[in-house]
Amino acid sequence: MLELLQMWALVEVLGLMGLPLTITVFKNLPDRGWAFTKIVGMALLAFCVWLPLMTLQFLPFSQLFIFGVLLILLALNVIGFARVWNTLVQLVRTHLVYIVVCELIFFGMMFLLGWIRSYGPDIRFYEMFMDEGFLSAIMRSQHFPPNDMWLSGYPINYYYYAHYTIAVLAKLLGQPSSIAFNTGICTFFGLTAVNIFGVTSNIVAWASHRRRSSEVSQAKRSPFAFLKRRTSATRFAFPSMLGAIPFGLISILMGLVLGNLASTQSWWKDHGDLPYYYWFNVSRIVDKTINEFPAFSFLLSCFHAHVLTLAFTILAIGLVFNLFLEQGDSGDPEDAKGLRVFGRGWRLFLNLGLMAIVLGGLFTMNGWDLPTYLGLALVCIALQQWLAYKRFCFELVLDVFTNCASLAALSFFFYAPFYLNFISPSQGVGIVGAADRSPISDEMLIYGTFMFLFVSLLLVNLLRDRSPASPADAFQLAGNPGALPAVTNASGDQKPLIGANGHANGYHGDFTHPDDTSKSGNRLTTTSGSHAVVQGSQQFVAISRALLASTDDKDAGSEEDIVEIPLAHSTSTPPTQSEEAEREETTSSSAGRPHWLTVRFVSQVLIIAAALLTLVLLKNSLWFVIVGCITALGVELTLYHLDDRPRAFTLLLGTVAFALVALTEIFYLKDVFAGNFPRMNTVFKFYFQAWALLAITSGAGMYFILESFRSASSSIGMHLWVRRVGQTVWSVVFLLLLLAGMVYPLVGTYQRYNQFAQRTNSLNGIDYLQSYSPGDYYAIQWLNSHVEGSPVIVEAFGPLGGDYSDYGRISAFTGLPTLIGWAGHEYQWRVNWLNNDSFAADFYQRGSDVNRIYTSKDPQTVLSILARYQATYLYVGNLEVATYAGSDLSRFRQFMPIVYQANGVTIYKVPGNS
């Protein structure tokens, strides 16, 4: 477990290194990206090591090279710390509790999985040999692109970048790949948890601040606003993150801990006699598909690309949310148009560059993720630009195109070396047949809990009036501290609430001046006496509610003693005659338009009509119609509440998730399994994305649902009674669903690790070989300690290709390339590569050549084949003896020297090759 502590410490150092960048880039988030510092530091180091290695082939992938790059980055960050130090100090003071919670989440989740894995750290079953092989081959490769351990002479033709990221950390620490496999999966578990927590908490903090600002905005326009006037010096008021913490924890629970309802159903039926593979079977629900979810994948300790990439996809969501919030440094919409959405000066390059590194890297980690998250980024750019322009025009179209093209092009350009060495296995798009569509009963076992929450969120927002536009000066965390709201006095002059101040650089929040009141002498500015009386009576209620809200917020645990309402908005001035005329025109036009002609009503009618038509025309389409309706309604409500950005973003994430689910009912991406299992990988990969998106949606959505409960408390009479009953029923159902989801992490973990019978106190995934196959264990240790570089080694080839077996074990645990390993997997990765006749001939010849090496009695034949593949070592162990039982494998000593012999294993050195 010491190795896990070392990995944790290194990631923490990288997180500190990433602080200046995150504080600069995430200027719109309340925590300034603190939750993402670790993954940002890792991404930065990995990219700065990888790009030179891919472009300058003479550079070595060594511990010294990685350390040199790290020193350069640390030196640059010293300058960064000097620029953001005051901001950092203010951030820590303001959000100390939140920061501590972030650190505890990362440490706790990382070591929780480490403790669980210590009961069974074996790299043995499923596709673990493949993942271990990638990791060890990357770590052993002296130059890039890294060698394919199961097809000597060729680079890896798969999404290896996430494996590479862990390889960088392990190589820097000096950890062998068999340990890095387990410390790596634990690290990504912790990173994914803290990233999910960070995104949800920032959404909720923004939403909470926006609600308070809206209430205060009403109160500030009241004649009684002077009741809350400050009498002390102006202080910095920063939105508290404490109230957002529970919702972030809910997202972690929903995303990484809970199982699906199929696991609960299986346990309920067979809890007295659970099948041995109960914990595994619940990931295969819909026929001919894979339905993994994060709790299953991390319990399995699946080191696959889709699992390792999860933390980076959540980082991408955080970056996109930060971009979506952009309103300009001074609150001026002009500052949020075009490329200025990424910032000005250095911040433009840093923001755009980091987004391109993260989004572009998704394809190199897991190609299925790039379309989803780059698409989400482009949609949010378009929506943000629309909010900046508020009208359709040519400039809007041009700016949207410029921003989207810049981000997409840079994302591709940064990883161009990968594309030059990669041939995608994708074989086009297919149409899902009626017989292959999902039954609703199976899908509810997967998405039942998420559907309950998201449909509740949709209903809450469907019944809610349009969210008002946020004021231009609301909650800008970065920009010009002197650009504060102005107050209009009775004479018509404007003056800022506060001028430049000595607060932390890059921050300004809600400020209140002791003299903040719109009055001339003792006379309040109003349009007329009667207007003042009416407005005053209405806003007296508003200010009372706001006072109660501020008390609630303080009781919830604000991190500063902010005792008065943060009055972030300018005092309202009397409306001009033109404004009154415009208001009357709008009111009269709205009053004269029947409800059934509103866009919302018409769109809902169209959704219902399209759903009914689809049910008639498309067979077995009930599930598609349901999720399609949810998606369509989500789009409508996202646009309807677009001015409320945290609310709209939450709706958008859930909408994208169900859109992915709906698309898998109509289309699938063709691969080598398309014949018998057409949707297998499409459902597998897109459902995994949907689960992560819905985890964030659930946590943030809970805030908006509870907010609606709070606003409903003002009901009276029968309405109040009905609402309270509805809220109680809703809460009971939600708690029952949570309890149902907890069955899997408790029962599944207990079963997966053999009732926690024996703890190894180790995270070395190869240790089991000491008892299972001691000859192979000690031979692998010798190879890893005595053989430098990536010489080719020959080992046995399985009769059926060797997949999912012990074949390929030596190359997997050493990273030494062999002639052919798991042939079926190589075929999956290289199906389009095999369209080249020469590649295909070479590939299909290798299996028979390996067999000839072990069975031919002619030394010259054996040596010529070994020379053709530039092989350096020939391995003979128990598996080779069993596979080629009819051959005399001891004959090799007659024409090849022995370099290792012990415990039934002999390793020969091929003459003339080194």
N, C-alpha and C positions, 0 to 999 in steps of 0.2 A: 504493500500500500504506500510505501515511501515514494514510489515512482509517480503515483497519482498526486501526491502532495507537490512533487517537483513540477508536474505539468500544470497544476493549479497556480503555483507561484509564477511560472513563466507567463501564463496567460494574464495574470494580474499585472505583471510588468508591461506586457504589450498593451493592456488596457490603459495604464498610466501614460504610455507613449501616445496612445490615440486620443487623449483628452483634448489637447489644443485643436485638433482637427474636428472632433465631434462638437466641441463648444462653438466653433466657427460655423460649421455646416448646419447643425441642427438648431439654428437660431430661433425657430418658431415653436420649438417644443418647450414646455415648462421645465423639463429636467435637462435641457440642452444636450440630449443624447447620452446621458450618463449610462443608461442601461445598455447602450450599444458600444461602449468604448472598447470592450474586450474583443468583440467580433470585428470591429473596425481595425484594431491593432493587428489582429491576425491576418485580415484580408490585405492590409497594407504591406506587411512583411512578406507574405506569400507572393504577392504580385511583384514586388520589387526584387525578389529573388528569381522568380520564374521568367519574367520578360527578358532580362539579360541572358539567362541560360538558353532561352529559345532563339535568340537573335545572334548571339556570339557563341558559336559552338565550342570555342576553345576554353570557355570558362568552366571550372569544375563545380559540380554540385557537392560541396564539402562542408563540413562543420565550420571551417575557417571562413569560407565565402559567406555563409549565412550570418556568422557573427560579425563580419565586416559590414554587411548591409545593415544589420541591426544597429551597429554603432553609428553609422551615418544617419539613420532615421532618428536615433536618440539625440544626436547633435542638432539636427534640424528642429527637433521638438523642444530643445532648450530655448531656441528663439521663439517658438510658439508659446511656450509657457510664459515668457516675458511679456508677450502681447496680451495674454488672456488671464494673467494672474489675478487681477482684481475681480474679474468676472468669476473666476474659479472660487475664490474665497467667499464671495457673496453667495454663489451657488451652494457651496457646502454648508454655510451657515443657515441658509433658508431651507434646504432640503436634506438636512443631516439624517433624519429618521428614514426618509425614503432611500437615501444612498445606502444606509446600513441594511435596509431590507433587501435592496438589490444584491448586495454582497452576500448576504446570508442565503438568498435564493440560489445564487450561482454555486456557492460552496456546498450548501446543503444538498441540492439536487445532484451535483457532480459526485459527491461522496456517498449519497444514497445508492446510486446505481453502482458505484464502485464496491460498496459493501455487499450488494446483491450479487454482483459478478464474482466476488471472491468465493462464493459457494459453488461456482462452476465456470471458471474462466476459459474453458477449453475452446480452442479454435479447431472445430472438428466436423460438425454436421452442417447440413443445408449447403449454402454457397460460401461458407466461411473460408475455404481454401482459396477461392477466387479473390476475395477481398484481401486476405492476408498476402496473397501473391502480388496483387497490385501494390500494396504498401511496401513489401520487402523489395520488389523490383524497382520501385521509384527510389527508395533509399539507397539501393545498391548502384543505380545508374550514375555514372560519372559525368555524363553529358546528357542533354535533353534534345529531343523528346525521349522519355524513359522507355526502356526496353520492355517488350512483351515477354513475360516469363514463360508463356505456353506456346510461343511461336518464335523461335530464335531467329535473329536477323531482322526483325521488324519492330517498330515502336508499337506501343499500346494504341489500339484503335477503339477507345472507349472513353467515357466521361470520367477522367481520372483526377480532376483538379481538386476535388474535396479530399480524396485520399492523399494527394500531394501536400495539401495544407497541413495535415497531421504529420506527414513525413518530415516536413520542414521543422516542426517543433520537436519531434522525436530525434531527428539528427542533431539538432542543436543541443539537446539534453543528453545525447548519447544512449538513448533507450533503444533496445532492439525492437524489431517490428512485432514480435510476438507479445511484447508488453504494450507497445504503442497502440496495438489493436484495441486493447481494453481501456487504456487511459484515454485514447482518442474518443471512443464512443461515450465514455463518461463525460468528457469535456464538452462534447457536442450536446449532450443531454442538459448539462448545466447552462450552456450558452442559449440553447433554444428556450429554456424556461425563462431566463432573465430577459431575453428579447421579447417574448410574448408578453411578459409582465410589463415591460417598458412601453410597448406600443399601446396596450390597453389603458395603462395608467395615464399616459399622455392624452389620449382621446378623452378620457373621463375628466381629467383636470381641465382641459380646454372647455369641455361642455359645461362643467360646473362653474367655471369662471364666467362663461358666456351667460348662463342663467342669472348669476348674481349681478352681472353688469346690466342685464336687461331690467331686472327689478329695480336696481339703483337708478337706472336711466329714467324710469317713471318717477321715482321718488325725487330725483334732482329737479325735475320740472315743477315740483309742487311748491306752493307758496310757503309751506312749512319746512322746506329743506334746511332752513337755518337751525332747526332743532338738533341736527346732527353735526353742526359745524365744529370743526376741530379747534381746539384751544392750545394745542401743543405744536411743536415744530413739525414741519412736514417730514414724513418718514416713508421709506421705500416699502411698498406693499406688493408682495409677490404671491401669486395663486398657490395655495397649499396643495401638496400632493398627497397629504395624509388621507383625505377622503377618497382618493382614487385607489389606494392600495388594495382594499378588499376586492375591487372589481378586477384588478390585475391578477390577484390570486385565483379568482374564479376562472379566468382565462387559462391559467396554468392547469388548473384542475380539469377543465373541459378538454384541453388540448393534449396534455401529456400523461394524465393519470387515469381518467375514466376509460372504461371499455365500452364496447357497443352493447346494445340490448340483446344481441344474439348470445353473448356470453352469459348474460343474466338468465335468459330463457333456458339455455342448456343446463346451467347449474340448477335452476328451479326444477327441471324435469329429472335430472340424474344426479343430484347432489349426494345421494347415498352411494352411487357407483359411477363416478365421473370417468369417462374414457381417458386413457393415458395421455392422448394428445388433445385434451379439451382446450388447453391454452393456445394451441396452434390452430385447431379446426375453426375457431370463431373468426379467423381471417379469410375464410373461404365460404362465403354465404351465397352470393349470387352465382348461379351455375356457370362454369367455364370462365370465371373471372377470379381475380385476387382482390380482396377487400381489406388490405392492411390499414391499421390506424397507429398513430405514434406510440401508444402504450404497448401495443403488441411488438412493434419494431424494436423499441429500445429494450423490452424484456427479452426478445430474441437476441439482442445485441447485434442486429443486422447492420453490417458496415457498408451497406449498399449506398449508391449515390443519392437516392431519393431521401434517405434518412440523414446522411451527413449534410446535405444541402439545406435542410429545413431551417437551421439557424440563419443562413444567409438569405433565405426567402423572407423570413420575418424582418431581417434588417432592411431588405428592399421595401417592405411595406412601411417601415418607419421612415425611410427616406422619402417615399412617395407622399406620405401624410405631411411631412415637413414641407414639401414642395406645394402641396395642395393648400396649405394654410397661408402661403405667401401673400401679403397685402402691401408690400413695399415698406422700406425702412421707416419712412415718415408717415405711413398711412395713406400716402398719395397713390391712387390707383395707377398713375403713370409709372411709378417705380416698380410695379408688378407686371408690366407688359413686356412681351418679347423675351429676349435672353436675360433681362433683368430679373426674371423670376428665379434665376439661379444666384442672383446677387450681383454685386458690383466689384470691380477690381479683382483682387486675389480670391475673394470669396466666390466669385463666379467660376473661376477655374477649379477651385477646390471642390465646390459643390457638384458641378457638372462632372468633374473628373472622378470623384468618389462614386457618384451614381453610375457612371459608365463602368467603373471597375467592378462594382457589386452586381449590376444587372448583366453586364457582358459576361461576367464570370459564371453566371448561372448555367449557361449552355455548356461550358467546359466541365461543370460539375454534374449536371443532370439536364440534358437537353430538353426534357419535357417542361421544365420550369420557365424557361425564357419566354415563350409566347404569352404565358399567363401574366407574369409580373412586368414584363416590358409593356404588354398591352395595358395593364393597370396603370402604369406610369404615364403612358401616352393619353389615356382617357382623362386622368387627373390633370395633366397639363392643359388639355382642351377645356376642361371645366374651370380650372383656375383662370385661364385667359378670358373665358366668357365672363366670369365674375369681375375681372379687371375692366373689361370693355363695357359690359352691360348692354351691348347691342351687336347686331350682326353687321359686319363690314369687311371690306377687303383686307384692312390692316389686321383684323382678328384672324382671318384665315392665314395670312402670311406669317404672323407670329406663331400660330399653332404649328404650322408646317416647319418653320425654322427651328423651333424648340424640339419638336419630335424628331426631325431629321438629324439635328445635332446630337441628341442623346443616343439615338439608334446607331448612327454612323460611328460615333466614338466608342460605343459598346462593342461594335464589331471590330473596329480598328485596333483596340487595345489587345484583343485576343486573336488577331490575324494569324500569328504563328501556329496557333492550335488548329485553325481551319485548314491551313496549308498541309497539315499532317494528319488530317482526319477525313474519313469517308463515312457519311451517315448511313446507318443500317435501315433507315426509313424507306418504305416502299410505296408511299402514296397514301391516299385516303379512301376508305371504303364506306359503304352504306350498311348500317345495321339491319339485319333481317328481322322480321316480326317475331320469329321464334327465339331470337337471341336477346330480345328486350327484357328488362328486369321486371319481375313481379313486384307489386307494391308491398306485399307482405315481407319480402326479403329486404327491400329498401328501408322500410320503417324500422327494421331491426338494426340497421346501420345508422340512419339519420333521425330516428324518432325524437331523441332529446334535442338535437339541434333544430329540428323543424318546429318543435313546440316553442322554443325560444324565439326563433326568427319570425315565425308567423305571429306570435304575440307582439313582437316589435313592429311588424308591418301594420297590425291592427291598431296599435297605439298611435302610430304616425298617420294612419289613414283617417282616424277620427280627430286628429290634431289640425289646427289651422296652420296656414303657411308660416314657416319660421321667418321672423323679421330679419332684415339685413343687419349684420353687425356693424357698428359704427367704425369709421375709418381708423379711429385712434384706439380701438379696443385691443388690449393685451398684445402689444408688440414687445417681444423680448429683446429685440436687437434693433439697432438703428440709431438715430440721433436723439440722445436724451433731452435735447433742448426742444425737440419738436413735440410740444405738449399741447393739449387742447386749449383753445382760447375761450375767454369769457366775454360776453357782450354786455356792456353796461347800458344804462338808460340813454346815454348820449349817443350810442351807436358805435363807440370805440371798442376795439378788441385788444386784449392783452393776454399773454400766456399765463397759465396757472403758475408755472415755475419756469425759470430760465435754465441755463446750463447748470449742472450740479456736480457734486463730487461722488455720485454713486458709481457702482461698479461699471467698468467699461462694457459697452455692448448691451446694457440692460436699461429698459425703462418699463415700468408697469403702470399701475394705477396710482396716481398721485392726487392728494387733496390738499389744498392750500387753506390756511386759517382764514384768509379773507375771501374764500371762494363763495360768493353770492352775487347774483345779478340784481343789484339795487342801486338806487341813487338816493343817498340819504337814507331815509327810512321807508321809501316808497318802492314797492316791488313792481317790476315791469310786467304788465299784463295787457291784453288787448282791450279789455273792458272790465268793469266791476262785476258784472254778471258772469262773464267768462271765468273770472278769478274764483268766484264762489263755486261754480259748477266744477271747474277743474280742481279746485282745492278739495272739495268734498270727495271727488273720485280719487285723487292722489293721496289723500290722507290714508285711505285704505291701502294704497300701494306702498306707502312708506312704512306703514305698520307691518305689512307682510315682509318688506325688505328687512326691517329691524329684527323680526323673528328669524328670517333666513340667516342674517349675520350671526345671531346668537347660536343657531343650529350649527353653522359652520365652525364657530369657535369651539363649541362643545365637541364637534367631531374631531378636533385636534389640530387646529391650525398651528403652524410651526413658528408663527410670530404673533405677538400680542396686538393684532389688528382689531381695534375695538370699534371702529366706525366703518360705515359702508364705504368701500373704495369707489369714489365717484369718478368714473373714468370718462364721462361724457360731458360735452359742453352744455352749459345751461341753455335751454331753449329760448329762442327769441320770438317775438310776435310774428305770425305768418304774414307775408306780404299779400297784397290784393291778388297778384297772379297766382300765388300758391293756394289761396283760398278758392280761387276760381277753378284751378286744376283739381283740387280736392272735391269740390262740388260736382265737377264734370265726371270724375272717376266714380264718385258715390252714386250719381244718378244713372250712369251707364251700367254699373254693377247691379243696381236695384232693378233696372229694366231688363236685365238678362235673366231668363229663367234658369233654374238650377240645372235642368237636364241638358243645357247647352254648354255648361262649363267644360273645359278641357279634361278635367279630372274625371267627370262623370262619363264623358264620351269615351275616354281611353279605357275605362273599366268595362264599359259595354263592349268595346271592341275586343278586349281580352277574353271576356266570357264567350263572345261569338266565335273567336278563333279557337278557343278550347273545345267548344262543342263540335265545330267543323273538323278539328283534328281527330277527335274521338270517333267520328263517323268514317273518316277517310283512312286513318292509320290504324292498323291492327295492333292489338296489345300495347296501346299507347297511353294507358291510364296514368302510369308513373310519369311519363314524359309530360303529359298535360298538366299534372299537378305541379311539378317543379318548373315547368314552363310558365305557368300562371304566377307562381311565386317570383320567378325571375322578372317577368313583365311588370308585376306590381312593384317590385323592388326598384326597377328602373324609373317608373313613374314617381315614386315617393322620393327617390334620390334627387331627381330634378326638381320636384316640388319643394323640397326643403333644402335646396342647394345653398341658400344664404346662411344656413346653420351648418357650417363646415364639418364639425365633429360628428354631428348627427348624419349628415349626408355621406360622410366617409364610412361610417359604420354600416349604413344601409348598402353602400356600394360594395363593401367587402362581402357581405352576405349574399348580395345579388350575384356577384362574380362566382361565388362558391356554387350556388345552385344552377347558374348558367353552365358551369363545367359539368355538373351532374346531368343536366338536360342534354347537353351536346353528345355525351357518350351514349345516349339512347338513339341517336340518329347517325352519328359518324364514328368511325374508329380509324386509328392510324395503323396501316398495314405493317406487319413485320413477319418474321419467319414462322410465327404461330397462327397466322391469319387463316390457315385452312381449317383447323379443328377448334381453335380458340381465338376467334377473330377479335373479341373485345378485351382479352385478358389483360394486356399491358396498358391499354388505353384507360380502362376503368381503374386499374391498379394505380397508375401515376396521377390521374386527375382527381380521383377520390382522396388520395393522400393530400393533395393541395387543398381540396375543398375542406378537409377536416381542419387544417391549420387556419384557413381563412375564417371558418365558422367558430373556431375557438376564440379568436379576437372579437368577432362579432358578438358572441355570447356574453363575454365579460363586459364590453362596452354597452351592448344592448341592454343588459340588466340595469345599467344606470338610467337609461331613458325610460325603461318600463317602470322602475321604482319612482322616477320623477313624475310619471303620469299618475301613479298612485297618490303621490303627495299632492299634486294639483287637484286630484279628485276629492281630496279631503274637505274641500270647501263646499261640496254638495250638501243639500239639506233635505230633510224629510225622507220620502221613499227612495229618491235617487241616492242618498247617502247609504241607506241600508243595502240597496242592490249592489252598489259599488264595493262596499265592505265585504259582502258575501262573495262577490266575484274575485276580489283580491285574495281572500282567504283560500278559496278553491284553487286559484292559480298557484299560490305559494305552496300549498300542500302537494299539488301535482309536480311542481318543480323539485321539491325536496325528495319526493318518491323517485323521480327520475335520477337524481344525483345518487341516492342510495343504491339504486339498481346498477348504475354505472360503476359503483365502487366494488362490486362483486369481482370483476375481472382482475384489478390490480392486487386484490388480496388472495383470492383463490388461485388465479393463474400464476402468480409469482411463487406461491407455495408449491404448486405442482411442478412448475418449470424447473425449479432448483431442488427437486427431490426432497420436499418437506424440510429444507434447510438442514439436511442430515449431517453434512460435514463441511466445515469451512476450511478453505485452503490457506487463507491469509496471504494469498498471492494473486497477482493479476497477469501472470505469465501464461499465455495461452497454449504453450507447447509442453508444459510440464506433464500433462497426462501421458505423453509418449514414453516417459520413463518406465511406466508400467505396461502400457499398451503395446509399444514397440520400441524397446530400449535400444536396439541396434540402430534404428532410424534416428532416434533422439540424439545419441552421441555422435553419429555421423553428421547430422545437421549442425550440431554445435561445433564440430571440427571444421566443417566447410565455412561457417560464418566467421570463424576466428582465424582461419589460415588462408582463405582465398580472397584476393582483392579483385576489384573490378567486376566485370560481367562475362566471364568465360562461359561457353556453352557446356551444359552437362546433359548426358543422355540417361533417361530413366524409362521404366516400362510404360508401354502404351496399352490402355485398356481395350479388351476385345470389342466393346460396344462404344468406344469413344472415351471412356473413363470418367464421364460426368457423374457428379454426386457420389464419388467413391474416394478411396485412398490414392488412386492414381494422381500423379502430379504433385504429390506431397513434398518432394524434395525441392522442386522449383518454387513451390508456394512458400515454404518456410525459409528458403535461402535467397530468393529473388534471382537466382541463376537461371538464365533462359534455357529451356529444353526444346527439343525438336518439335514436339507436339504434346500438349497437355489435355485439357478437357476439350475435345474436338467439337462437341455440340455447342459449347459456349463461344469458342472461337468462330464458329459458323454464324452464330447470332450477331456477333460484333462485326463480322466482315462479309455479310451476305452480299452487299453491293461491291465490295472490294474484290470478291470472287468473280465478278463479271469480266474481269481481266483474265484472259486465257492463260497467260504465263503464271499469274498468281494462283489461279485455280489448280493448274497442273502441279505446281509446287506444293500447295496445301494438301491435296488429296494423295500425294506421293509419300508424305512424311510418315504416316502410320505404318505403311508397309515397309518403309526403310528402317524404322525402329525395330520392327519385328525381324528383319533380315540381319540387323546388327547382332541381335541376341541369339539368333538361330543358325546363321550361316557358319559352316565349318571352314570356310576359306578365309584365312587371315587377311589377304589382300582385298577381298570384297568388303570385309568389315572396315578395314582402314580407309579404303577409298570412300565409303559412305560417310565415315566420320570426318574425313578431310573435306568432303563436299559441303558439309554443314559447319565447318570450322569448329568442331567439337573438341573440347579440351579434356573432359572427364567422362568416364563411363561408370555408372553406379550399378552395383549388384547387391540387392538386399533381399529380405524374405519375400517381398511382393514380386520381385523379378524372378526369383526361384520358383514361386508358385505359378506365375503367369507362363513361364517358359520351362515347364517341368520336364519336357522331353529333350532339353538341350543341356549340354555340359558347359555351364557358365564358368567353370574353373579354367577353361582352356585359354581365357584371355591373358592369363599370366605368362603364357608362352611368347607373346609378342607385344605386351604392354606392361610397363612397370606399375607396381602397386604403391600408392601414396598413403593409403589408409586401410587398415584392416582391424576390425574389432566387433565383437557381439554379433557375428554373423553377417556383417556388412563389409564389402570390399569395394574400394574406389580405385579405378585405374586411371593413369595419366596417358593420354593419347600422344604417341611420339610425334615430334615435329610441331605440335600446337602448344601455344602458351598464352 
